[in-house]
Amino acid sequence: MPSDGADGAAGYPQNPRTGGDVPGGIDSCRVAGGNAMGAMTTRRWIEYLVAILAGNALYFLVLYPALPPLLRHQPFRFDVGLALDFLLCVIVYGVMSLGIAHARRWNERSGRRRAG
């Protein structure tokens, strides 16, 4: 996008009403290819989906039958069971993220061993 002199000092577009910089402007979201929605975003959405499905499967298929009634989620209510289900999804996502990071480090290390 050609600059018409309306960019702020940090390269951010300026707010036409206040004249100040807009850090969250459209141009700050662009990636190298000009696409605001990169491949990383798609991969993260897939990771979120897998974490939610796996967390819900753990909660409803494994834990739910053995939980006391207080910890069971009731449909259409905010309760302790919903919080426990959410916590399981977050834990599954954390474990997945750690596993992905470990696999990347392992692949980088094994690639250096083969090359060296």
Secondary structure, 3 states (H helix, E strand, C coil): CCCCCCECCCCCEECCCCCCECCCCHHHHCCCCCCCCCHHHHHHHHHHHHHHHHHHHHHHHHHHHHCCHHHCCCCCCCCHHHHHHHHHHHHHHHHHHHHHHHHHHHHHHHHHHHHC
